[in-house]
Amino acid sequence: MSDDRNSGNPAAALEAVERFLQSPPPDVPGEVVALLQATMHGRRPSLSPRLFAEAVEQAPVAISITDTAANILYANAAFTQVTGFSQADVVGHNESMLSDKSTPSIVYRTLWGRLLQQKSWNGMLVNRRKDGERYVAELTVAPVVNSGGVTTHYVGMHRDITEMFQLQQELQNQKELFDTVIDVAPAVIAVLDDNGATLLRNRAYRRLLHDLNGREPAELLLAAPNAEATDQENMPSRELRLDFPDGSTRWFVCMAVHFNARDSSADAYFSARERPYRMLVAHEVSELKRQQEEVRMNALRALVAEEELGRGLRETLTGALHQMQRPLNLLNAAVGMLERRNGGGDESLLGVLRQVRDEGSAAVETLRGCVPQELQEPLLPVNLNQLLHEALLLCTPRLLAAGIVVDWQPTVDLPLFNGHERRLRSALKQLVDNAIDAIVDANSERRELRLTTRVDGGQLALQIEDSGPGIAPELRFKVFEPFFTRKGGQHAGMGLAMVQEAVNRHYGTIDIDPACNEGCRICLRFPLLTDNYQEW
């Protein structure tokens, strides 16, 4: 063991540091070289070796210098502060006295492999202080090579990063806990930056992304009407529907929350610069929506059944009144003829006819008073697609029983218009029922029902086309007459008079397309610009 090693004389350490700084190995971390240079800052050849030694001694990083066998020649005050070992405790002893068995041996093999190649090594290992306490050390070891290219010493610098390591682990644990909670949450969750790019996607979001064939759910959820919000506002909770490539429809309750996060770039270190972000949360409520829809449809079926019963009763009584009015008209004519005859005629016969006429008129008035009156319905904004959808749902059992294929092509985001919801729904259901009757009567293999909605100029257009036998040209106007029935297999359309009345009340038109050569195509049009319909 050399004299320098026994005495702990800093001269050898200073000489080693000087040689190290004169020609540091190229792979030594720049921060290590900068730290030593900062420690020596202000040193000039005229300064005494003692002053230079004091600068190294007072360096804030633990510095040790060893021979090529890792025996410690010098350790500064920071070394003592970190390890608890004084210079007298360590000089002449091997650096391995600091090692803890928890450090894998591969770490030391890698360290020595680098040093033997005259390359520096930087890494972390677990050391043990004098009192036995373990700490995490960030260590840099570099070889000191003389002018002959021979390694003469090693310079070791390390610092205690235990608190930093613990903080990093706590942050990592919190992040993993947060990621796990977010990932297993049943809600769809995503975080977007100010450019709309998704920075975080949980498992439910990724499943939704897959179901949409790669289309970003955030684009669809935030593109819903009234979904946009400014940087200072949050999007309120709202319900919306998504149509999927497989033809299914799912419902979500969606909300977006804005927040700001500090910029982590270096140029924002001394500033309070922030970046805006948006967190999107969507809960799928498809099952609840289906249950609500089923309850609503059951109530709607009951309401429609009651309306159809009332309408059937009105039609029956009106038909009976129509039939009874003819003989009454004949009686009135006969009484008038007898009264106009000169001499008065047979008074006994005239009296009988008058009695029959009066009793018949009283019966007709009594029967007319029994005709149920239609309920008054307010004008409300209605969605023609929604009403047609409900009409199809009401007719679904008949469509399935008849094996009819429905091709429905609605226009997305069809404008609303003011209308009587129940009256329009009943009219649309009547049209679908008529189409089903026509297809069943045709008894052909081709059983199709096609429905389309669109905006045509300032009007809403609806087409209902069936593959039935069609309507003869001479009957295209007659089918709208009251009490007209099918004859000779013609698609006369019972109830078309009621449909026409409902359309007329909304200032619309209903036509049978003469250009349709196969089946029947009925076209309805409703004006969009009429805001207030008169109550009839």
Summary of the structure (lengths in Angstrom):
residues: 536
radius of gyration: 47.0
end to end distance: 117.5
largest distance: 167.5
contacts: 1469
relative contact order: 0.05
helix: 45%
strand: 23%
